[in-house]
Amino acid sequence: MSDMPAVLVAEEDYNRLTTLIEKQGDSDVVDGLDDELSRATLVPLAEMPAHVVTMNSRVRFQNEDSGLEQELTLVYPHEVGDGEGKISILAPAGSALLGLAVGDSIEWPVRGRNNIHLKIINVTRGG
């Protein structure tokens, strides 16, 4: 799929995620994340545009099917905790968020239901 847009990934995130992938072993999500990282354009975190999703970004999106808005923080697996308001980078939709920018839309896989369509409307960089 060469028509996929290049994703911007912070160098610091890339290094941590590469290590994480090596520890995980193979799965569809890990392979997908690995593919995404392999075509990523690396940027120092300090130079990353504010509207691009990085690790620990709080992402606000609108469900284009229902109009509902939701906010999630993209985190490493060990940071998910109770999962309230957080999504792991190793969740299928989590890996899809990395490198997206405000205005981008994605299809979000929902177990047992049709995919939903989400549009990113705001990104807040985490600390």
KEBAPA-371179 format. One record per residue: x, z, y of N, C-alpha, C, O, CB in turn; residue in three letters. Coordinates in steps of 0.001 Angstrom, whole numbers, padded with zeros to 6 digits, always signed. Glycine has a CB too. Layout:
// residues N
XZYXZYXZYXZYXZYAla/...
This chain:
// residues 127
+000852+000000-001201+000000+000000+000000+000881+000000+001243+001118+001042+001855-000960+001234+000010Met/+001355-001170+001599+002292-001246+002708+001581-001222+004058+002229-001134+005101+003135-002499+002590Ser/+000239-001301+004042-000483-001286+005313-000735+000134+005818-001380+000329+006847-001804-002021+005167Asp/-000220+001125+005083-000389+002503+005528+000471+002725+006777+001622+002292+006810-000005+003511+004394Met/-000063+003388+007796+000739+003628+008993+001863+004614+008691+001723+005499+007847-000144+004156+010140Pro/+002960+004449+009384+004054+005410+009235+003583+006761+009762+002868+006840+010761+005344+004931+009991Ala/+003990+007804+009082+003606+009134+009543+004812+009798+010190+005952+009594+009771+003059+009999+008372Val/+004545+010588+011209+005601+011370+011844+005651+012732+011174+004626+013402+011044+005365+011509+013383Leu/+006823+013138+010755+006990+014443+010116+008180+015137+010766+009232+014532+010975+007194+014303+008564Val/+007999+016409+011080+009091+017179+011667+010200+017369+010638+009925+017631+009466+008584+018549+012179Ala/+011445+017238+011070+012586+017390+010161+012540+018726+009429+012824+018801+008233+013902+017266+010933Glu/+012179+019778+010159+012140+021122+009563+011088+021179+008443+011328+021764+007386+011830+022194+010652Glu/+009921+020564+008690+008866+020525+007668+009335+019697+006477+009138+020079+005324+007549+019939+008252Asp/+009957+018561+006770+010419+017663+005715+011367+018393+004758+011242+018276+003539+011119+016432+006325Tyr/+012305+019139+005317+013283+019849+004479+012600+020872+003589+012901+020961+002399+014341+020540+005349Asn/+011677+021649+004158+010968+022663+003363+010066+022018+002320+009978+022496+001189+010138+023576+004275Arg/+009398+020938+002696+008471+020281+001774+009209+019600+000628+008730+019594-000506+007619+019260+002521Leu/+010374+019026+000919+011165+018394-000133+011569+019429-001180+011506+019166-002381+012416+017710+000463Thr/+011984+020604-000717+012334+021694-001625+011112+022120-002441+011205+022335-003650+012900+022897-000837Thr/+009972+022238-001768+008724+022630-002425+008366+021629-003529+008002+022027-004635+007574+022728-001392Leu/+008471+020341-003229+008139+019295-004196+009040+019401-005422+008577+019263-006555+008271+017899-003554Ile/+010334+019648-005188+011278+019746-006309+010906+020890-007246+011117+020794-008455+012708+019941-005788Glu/+010359+021965-006700+009984+023133-007518+008660+022929-008247+008399+023587-009253+009895+024379-006643Lys/+007818+022016-007742+006443+021892-008241+006330+021121-009540+005432+021385-010339+005593+021230-007212Gln/+007229+020170-009765+006990+019276-010902+005950+018233-010519+005493+018188-009377+006525+020075-012149Gly/+005582+017401-011475+004727+016258-011165+003244+016604-011163+002760+017330-012032+004979+015153-012149Asp/+002552+016086-010199+001093+016063-010181+000708+014958-009203+001550+014483-008441+000470+017476-009766Ser/-000546+014552-009219-000966+013487-008302-000723+013876-006858-000269+013063-006053-002440+013154-008507Asp/-001030+015133-006530-000887+015574-005140+000582+015607-004743+000955+015142-003666-001525+016965-004940Val/+001413+016162-005621+002845+016235-005315+003422+014821-005170+004215+014557-004266+003607+017024-006424Val/+003016+013919-006067+003496+012537-005972+003031+011883-004672+003790+011163-004022+003009+011716-007179Asp/+001777+012142-004301+001249+011572-003058+001992+012094-001842+002294+011341-000916-000233+011879-002923Gly/+002285+013389-001850+003021+013992-000742+004434+013426-000697+004961+013142+000378+003057+015533-000875Leu/+005043+013264-001863+006386+012702-001960+006401+011282-001385+007316+010912-000649+006872+012699-003432Asp/+005369+010487-001731+005265+009124-001181+005162+009165+000334+005816+008400+001044+004044+008386-001773Asp/+004326+010076+000810+004110+010187+002245+005414+010546+002963+005741+009978+004006+003029+011237+002542Glu/+006149+011498+002385+007416+011911+002993+008445+010784+002942+009272+010647+003843+007966+013155+002286Leu/+008384+009976+001874+009391+008922+001719+009242+007839+002784+010211+007151+003104+009292+008297+000327Ser/+008030+007678+003341+007851+006661+004378+007689+007286+005761+007344+006607+006728+006641+005791+004059Arg/+007939+008576+005835+007763+009270+007114+008903+008948+008079+010039+008691+007681+007676+010788+006890Ala/+008556+008974+009344+009561+008925+010398+009856+010367+010779+008954+011103+011179+009076+008076+011643Thr/+011113+010772+010658+011459+012174+010914+011800+012381+012383+012535+011603+012990+012639+012612+010029Leu/+011246+013449+012930+011421+013794+014336+011732+015284+014399+011102+016064+013684+010144+013433+015190Val/+012687+015708+015236+012871+017164+015395+011576+017783+015893+010884+017204+016730+014042+017484+016380Pro/+011249+018969+015372+009994+019621+015729+009832+019733+017242+008735+019556+017771+009919+021004+015093Leu/+010922+020026+017927+010867+020188+019387+010443+018901+020095+009946+018947+021221+012227+020637+019915Ala/+010636+017755+019441+010298+016467+020063+009002+015873+019518+008597+014779+019911+011431+015480+019855Glu/+008354+016607+018604+007130+016098+017984+005997+016041+019015+005748+017030+019706+006720+016985+016779Met/+005308+014897+019129+004160+014844+020054+003124+015915+019692+002891+016185+018513+003502+013434+020026Pro/+002517+016511+020690+001617+017650+020474+000358+017280+019700-000286+018153+019119+001225+018250+021801Ala/-000003+015997+019683-001257+015588+019040-001070+015192+017574-001999+014678+016951-001870+014428+019800His/+000129+015430+017016+000409+015069+015622+000402+016321+014751+000945+017355+015141+001772+014336+015503Val/-000216+016229+013566-000329+017368+012664+001017+017658+011988+001605+016784+011351-001416+017107+011605Val/+001492+018901+012138+002679+019378+011432+002256+020580+010585+001104+021010+010645+003841+019760+012438Thr/+003180+021115+009806+002890+022347+009084+002522+023431+010093+003110+023506+011172+004104+022785+008209Met/+001571+024251+009749+001065+025339+010587+000313+024865+011828+000050+025654+012736+002202+026212+011008Asn/-000031+023583+011868-000925+023107+012925-002342+023557+012613-002751+023609+011453-000857+021558+013067Ser/-003089+023882+013673-004518+024111+013517-005196+022784+013865-005042+022262+014969-005037+025310+014435Arg/-005935+022263+012920-006518+020934+013062-008034+021069+013174-008687+021647+012306-006129+020020+011863Val/-008571+020529+014248-010025+020521+014427-010509+019108+014158-009995+018143+014724-010441+021002+015868Arg/-011509+018996+013284-012018+017669+012977-013525+017677+012924-014172+018713+012775-011449+017165+011662Phe/-014060+016470+013053-015508+016284+012987-015829+015505+011723-015202+014489+011422-016050+015546+014256Gln/-016814+015999+010994-017328+015273+009842-018179+014124+010403-019240+014349+010985-018168+016221+008869Asn/-017699+012908+010218-018387+011758+010816-019720+011469+010134-020548+010734+010673-017498+010523+010746Glu/-019930+012045+008946-021189+011847+008232-022273+012800+008748-023441+012424+008848-020981+012049+006725Asp/-021875+014037+009074-022872+015050+009468-022767+015456+010935-023690+016063+011478-022723+016283+008602Ser/-021637+015122+011585-021432+015529+012971-020878+016940+013124-020551+017360+014233-022717+015427+013713Gly/-020770+017677+012011-020271+019054+012077-018777+019083+012351-018032+018211+011904-020577+019800+010776Leu/-018348+020106+013099-016931+020282+013368-016392+021464+012575-017109+022426+012304-016684+020482+014868Glu/-015136+021377+012214-014490+022437+011447-013032+022515+011870-012474+021550+012393-014616+022186+009912Gln/-012424+023665+011642-011023+023845+012002-010282+024461+010822-010751+025435+010233-010882+024734+013270Glu/-009134+023900+010476-008313+024419+009398-006860+024438+009842-006443+023627+010669-008486+023578+008115Leu/-006094+025366+009289-004661+025417+009542-003938+024924+008290-004208+025388+007182-004204+026865+009928Thr/-003020+023982+008477-002256+023413+007362-001070+024328+007058-000205+024534+007909-001768+021959+007693Leu/-001034+024879+005831-000038+025897+005505+000672+025587+004182+000228+024751+003396-000699+027277+005434Val/+001781+026285+003967+002471+026233+002675+001649+027020+001653+000893+027918+002022+003931+026809+002786Tyr/+001797+026681+000362+000947+027316-000669+000958+028843-000627-000085+029468-000822+001391+026865-002038Pro/+002117+029454-000376+002189+030920-000390+001534+031557+000828+001377+032776+000879+003631+031363-000471His/+001145+030738+001820+000535+031271+003048-000989+031194+003035-001645+031649+003972+001063+030522+004254Glu/-001554+030613+001967-003001+030402+001948-003768+031726+001940-004801+031848+002597-003393+029568+000732Val/-003263+032721+001196-003936+034019+001153-005359+033859+000654-005585+033285-000411-003929+034683+002537Gly/-006326+034364+001419-007735+034277+001002-008310+032879+001248-009451+032592+000883-008577+035325+001749Asp/-007503+032017+001872-007945+030636+002070-008878+030448+003241-009282+029322+003531-008613+030148+000847Gly/-009229+031515+003917-010184+031417+005025-009556+030643+006187-008608+031115+006816-010634+032833+005493Glu/-010088+029461+006463-009598+028678+007588-008241+028051+007367-007612+027576+008312-009543+029524+008786Gly/-007773+028045+006099-006456+027478+005814-006578+026454+004694-007468+026540+003847-005442+028589+005431Lys/-005677+025492+004704-005610+024535+003606-004148+024342+003231-003287+024171+004094-006277+023173+003993Ile/-003882+024373+001929-002517+024212+001437-002084+022751+001532-002878+021834+001322-002404+024711-000017Ser/-000806+022558+001854-000229+021216+001855-000326+020596+000470-000276+019373+000341+001234+021255+002319Ile/-000466+021421-000576-000567+020893-001941-002009+020633-002377-002247+020207-003507+000082+021857-002909Leu/-002973+020886-001486-004346+020439-001753-004400+018947-001404-003716+018503-000482-005420+021278-000913Ala/-005210+018171-002137-005233+016719-001851-005489+016406-000377-004823+015550+000206-006304+016041-002699Pro/-006441+017092+000212-006749+016818+001610-005662+017372+002534-005444+016846+003625-008111+017414+001979Ala/-004988+018427+002100-003909+019002+002913-002767+018025+003084-002265+017830+004191-003393+020290+002285Gly/-002352+017404+001974-001248+016453+002064-001650+015230+002885-000804+014588+003508-000794+016025+000662Ser/-002948+014909+002881-003421+013758+003661-003362+014028+005164-003226+013097+005957-004853+013399+003256Ala/-003465+015302+005557-003482+015637+006984-002118+015498+007652-002032+015145+008828-003983+017043+007168Leu/-001055+015776+006902+000281+015826+007497+000617+014510+008184+000495+013441+007586+001334+016147+006429Leu/+001039+014594+009437+001476+013408+010161+000367+012637+010837+000640+011686+011570+002182+012511+009244Gly/-000894+013023+010609-001988+012353+011308-002024+012802+012768-001445+013827+013129-003343+012646+010615Leu/-002702+012035+013585-002785+012343+015007-004241+012391+015449-005135+011907+014755-002006+011306+015836Ala/-004459+012984+016613-005806+013025+017187-006355+011600+017252-005670+010675+017690-005795+013686+018610Val/-007590+011443+016813-008227+010131+016810-008184+009448+015456-008953+008521+015201-007577+009252+017828Gly/-007278+009904+014575-007219+009336+013222-008412+009809+012400-008916+010915+012599-005893+009726+012520Asp/-008853+008974+011486-009917+009335+010550-009379+009247+009134-008567+008376+008824-011158+008415+010725Ser/-009835+010157+008269-009451+010085+006861-010683+010274+005984-011693+010838+006404-008374+011148+006525Ile/-010564+009788+004765-011556+010104+003740-011079+011359+003044-009934+011438+002600-011755+008917+002721Glu/-011958+012335+002950-011606+013643+002408-012267+013790+001050-013494+013766+000953-012038+014794+003369Trp/-011457+013945-000017-012062+014084-001343-012769+015429-001496-012195+016475-001190-010996+013928-002429Pro/-014007+015401-001966-014767+016623-002205-015133+016636-003688-015800+015725-004179-016054+016706-001283Val/-014699+017658-004382-014914+017714-005835-016405+017611-006161-017223+018381-005657-014327+019022-006422Arg/-016739+016631-007023-018109+016515-007494-019075+015881-006514-020273+015795-006783-018606+017840-007851Gly/-018551+015429-005358-019446+014799-004375-018779+013542-003831-017622+013260-004139-019795+015787-003211Arg/-019502+012807-003038-018895+011648-002388-017848+012112-001380-017953+013205-000824-019972+010779-001694Asn/-016844+011278-001151-015859+011595-000119-016564+011712+001231-017560+011037+001491-014738+010512-000066Asn/-016031+012571+002071-016564+012672+003428-015531+012079+004391-014350+011969+004061-016901+014167+003802Ile/-015984+011709+005561-015134+011037+006537-014907+011971+007714-015848+012403+008380-015766+009697+007007His/-013648+012268+007952-013308+013223+009004-012458+012553+010069-011566+011758+009777-012571+014438+008420Leu/-012758+012894+011300-011979+012381+012427-011311+013568+013112-011966+014558+013437-012882+011575+013437Lys/-010017+013459+013324-009265+014553+013969-009547+014518+015469-009349+013498+016129-007716+014430+013690Ile/-010016+015660+015997-010344+015680+017424-009423+016603+018226-009382+016527+019454-011787+016111+017614Ile/-008684+017476+017530-007744+018323+018271-006696+018861+017316-006988+019129+016151-008480+019490+018986Asn/-005473+019019+017809-004382+019606+017038-003722+020664+017908-003331+020392+019044-003346+018516+016576Val/-003599+021885+017362-002915+022961+018076-001708+023362+017247-001849+023748+016087-003865+024187+018334Thr/-000548+023275+017825+000689+023586+017098+000778+025071+016838+000587+025887+017739+001925+023110+017881Arg/+001071+025415+015591+001212+026819+015212+002536+027400+015671+003419+026673+016125+001079+026973+013715Gly/+002671+028718+015551+003905+029347+015982+004939+029372+014893+006044+029873+015102+003642+030734+016456Gly/
